Amino acid sequence: MSEQPLRPAGAAASAFLNGLAGVVVIVSVTSLIVRQDTLPAGSWLLAGCCFIVMFGGELLRLGGLGARGLSPIAVAGALSFALASELPGQSHLQYDAAFVVVVAFLALVLGVVVQAWHGDDRIVHSAYAVRILMIGIVALLFRQIGVRNGSPLADMGPAWAEERWRMVAAMVAVALFAHGVELVVHVTLRSLRDERSWPTLLREDLVEMVPTSLAAISTGVVIALGLRTLHVFAIPLFMVPLLLMRFAMQRQQRTQTARRETIAALSRMTDLAGYTRPGHSGRVSKLCVAVGSHLHLADRDLKELESAALLHDIGQVTLRDPIPAGATVEAAPLDQERIAHDGAEIVRRTGAKGVMVQILEQQAVPFRHMVEQNEPQLMQARILKVCNAFDDFSHGDPDRRQAALQRLRLGLGYEYDPQVVDALTEVTARSLTAV
C-alpha cells in the first residue's frame, strides 16, 4: 500500500485524521461489546447485504479522479445502511451508529487488504479515514441525535407518514452535510500536501468528484427508501445504474490512458530520428508540470501542459535540415514559429484539439506580444517556452543551471514571462536541494 508523500503540515493533518478514525472505530467496537445488543434477523440480513456491496464497491473503485479514487458503489451501500429505518414487517431497524461504523470499517479493511494483495498502489489512507468519519457522521445524525422529543430522524417515519417528503429531505440533508465535510477535509489535505491554493483545488474537486459523489448519495437515499417496500431486493435493483456508470467511466479512463501512451510514443520520434537530444521532451515535460504546479495550475491544465510539452518538438520532423542538437531556442524566430505551427498541425491531424493544440501554436510567441500588443497567450504556452529554453541552454545538465538561468534572464520581459522564470528558478533550486 502506498500514499503520495505529504509535506509536514499535510502529514500531521493526515495522521490526525487517521488517529481520529481509529478512535471512532475503537469506541464503536467497545460500545457493541459492552452493550451486547441482540438485533433481529432483518437487521443482520441488511448488514450482510450492505457489507457485500461495500466490499465489492471497494474492489470496483474508480481510479484517476483527482487525488483520490472513489468508490461510488461502496459509498452508496454505506449510506443506504446508515439511512435505513424500516423493512417490510418491521416498525424500526434497531441498530445504532456504532454498528454502522463497525460494519463499514470491516468491509473497507477487507477491500483494502484484497487490493493490496493484488498490488494496487493507489490506496490513500487518509481518504479511507475520512470515509469512515463521513459514514459515522451520517449514522450519528440520522440514528441517534434527537430532533423531536428526543427521537432521532430514523424514528420519525410514523410521525411523517403523511408527509414522506420530510424524511426524504432529512436523508438528503444529512448525506449532503457529511459529504460537504468530506469535501472540505480532502481539499484541505491536498492544499497542505501540494502547497496549492485552496480555491483552485476546491474547483477541481467540484468538477471531477462531486457529480459522481452526488450520484452515490442519491442512490444511497433511494435504496434506504426502497427497503421499506422491496426489502433487500432494493439494493441490487437500484445499484445497477451506478454499476453501469462505473463501467462507462472505466472505459473513458482506458481511452485517456491509450491517448497518453500514444503521445508518449510520438514524443520519442524526434529523439529516435536524431532531431533532438535524447530525453529532451521528457525533461521539458516534467519541468513544465513542476513549474505549473508551483504556479497553482489546475490538474486539467497540468495534464494538457504535460501532453503539449511531450510533443512540442514534433514539428521539427518537417525540417529539411535539422537544427543542431534540436535546440529550437537557437533557431531564428520565424523558424521557431514555423516549427510550432507545423507541430500543432501534425497533432491536430491525429484528432486532438482544444487547449493542447493552442499551447503548441503559442509556444514560440514572445512574451512582449502579450504585453505590447495584447495578444492572448496561455500561461501553459509561456511555461512551455521557458522550460524548453532552459533545457536547450542547460542540455539537461544540472551543473549548467545557473548559466541557463542567466541566458533566460537576458530575455526577461521580452522573450520570457518573468513570473514563469521566477517559478522555474525556485523549482530547479528545490530539486537541487532535494538531491
Disulfide bonds with the S-S distance in Angstrom:
none
